């Protein structure tokens, strides 16, 4: 059972605005930056979860949330907002982290396909 609800996976309205401002190439560059940074960001989050360092874990979730939301990844950002602000247990946090990883694999290709269209 999900602890949070998701209204949309990707905010394409926001992405359209960014494409108008940055152009497709600029948006592709931003997406490439996200893809290059996110493995390290998530690895740090995973280490903090293993250490059960809640304060640092919440700060790292905040960092990831901002990166996700800045490129329209709505549900991925919501997971991190939940981990940043809400009450959860470590097993619940892990469930949300697992979902986030699946969505990263699903949503990034959707945005790439949208940009290529």
C-alpha positions as CSV (number, residue, x, y, z in Angstrom):
1,X,0.0,0.0,0.0
2,X,1.3,3.4,-1.0
3,X,1.8,5.9,1.8
4,X,1.2,8.9,-0.5
5,X,-0.9,9.5,-3.6
6,X,0.4,10.7,-6.9
7,X,-1.7,12.9,-9.2
8,X,0.7,12.7,-12.1
9,X,4.0,11.1,-12.9
10,X,5.5,13.9,-15.0
11,X,4.5,17.6,-15.2
12,X,4.6,18.1,-19.0
13,X,3.2,21.6,-18.7
14,X,6.3,22.7,-16.7
15,X,8.5,20.9,-19.2
16,X,6.8,22.7,-22.1
17,X,7.6,26.0,-20.4
18,X,11.2,25.0,-19.9
19,X,11.5,23.9,-23.5
20,X,10.1,27.3,-24.6
21,X,12.7,29.1,-22.4
22,X,15.8,26.8,-22.8
23,X,15.1,25.1,-26.1
24,X,15.1,21.3,-26.5
25,X,18.9,21.2,-26.3
26,X,19.0,23.1,-23.1
27,X,16.3,20.9,-21.6
28,X,18.2,17.8,-22.8
29,X,21.3,19.1,-21.1
30,X,19.5,19.6,-17.9
31,X,18.1,16.1,-18.1
32,X,21.6,14.7,-18.7
33,X,22.9,16.5,-15.7
34,X,20.1,15.0,-13.6
35,X,20.9,11.6,-14.9
36,X,24.6,12.0,-14.1
37,X,24.1,13.4,-10.6
38,X,21.2,11.2,-9.4
39,X,23.1,7.9,-8.9
40,X,25.5,9.7,-6.4
41,X,22.6,11.5,-4.7
42,X,20.6,8.3,-4.3
43,X,23.7,6.3,-3.2
44,X,24.1,8.9,-0.4
45,X,20.4,8.6,0.5
46,X,20.8,4.8,0.7
47,X,23.9,5.1,2.9
48,X,22.0,7.5,5.3
49,X,19.1,5.1,5.4
50,X,21.4,2.3,6.3
51,X,22.9,4.4,9.0
52,X,19.5,5.5,10.2
53,X,20.7,9.1,10.2
54,X,17.3,10.7,10.0
55,X,18.3,14.4,9.9
56,X,20.9,13.9,7.1
57,X,18.5,11.6,5.3
58,X,15.8,14.2,5.3
59,X,18.3,16.8,4.0
60,X,19.3,14.5,1.2
61,X,15.7,13.8,0.3
62,X,15.2,17.6,0.1
63,X,18.1,17.8,-2.4
64,X,16.7,15.0,-4.5
65,X,13.2,16.5,-4.4
66,X,14.4,19.8,-5.8
67,X,16.3,18.1,-8.6
68,X,13.2,16.0,-9.5
69,X,10.7,18.8,-9.4
70,X,12.9,21.2,-11.3
71,X,12.5,18.9,-14.3
72,X,8.9,18.0,-13.9
73,X,9.3,14.6,-12.2
74,X,6.2,15.0,-10.1
75,X,5.7,11.7,-8.4
76,X,9.5,11.2,-7.8
77,X,9.5,14.7,-6.2
78,X,6.5,13.7,-4.0
79,X,8.3,10.6,-2.7
80,X,11.2,12.8,-1.7
81,X,8.9,15.4,-0.2
82,X,7.3,12.6,1.9
83,X,10.7,11.4,3.0
84,X,11.8,15.0,3.8
85,X,8.8,16.1,5.8
86,X,6.4,13.4,6.9
87,X,6.4,10.8,9.6
88,X,7.6,7.3,8.5
89,X,9.5,4.3,9.7
90,X,12.7,3.1,8.1
91,X,10.9,0.2,6.4
92,X,8.4,2.6,5.0
93,X,11.2,4.8,3.8
94,X,12.7,1.9,2.0
95,X,9.5,1.1,0.3
96,X,9.3,4.6,-1.0
97,X,12.9,4.6,-2.1
98,X,12.3,1.3,-4.0
99,X,9.3,2.9,-5.8
100,X,11.4,6.0,-6.6
101,X,14.1,3.9,-8.3
102,X,11.5,2.1,-10.5
103,X,9.9,5.5,-11.4
104,X,13.3,6.9,-12.3
105,X,13.7,4.1,-14.8
106,X,10.2,4.7,-16.2
107,X,9.9,8.4,-16.2
108,X,13.3,9.6,-17.6
109,X,12.7,7.6,-20.9
110,X,9.2,9.1,-21.1
111,X,10.7,12.7,-20.9
112,X,13.4,11.8,-23.4
113,X,10.7,10.4,-25.8
114,X,8.6,13.5,-25.3
115,X,11.6,15.8,-26.1
116,X,12.4,13.8,-29.2
117,X,8.8,14.0,-30.6
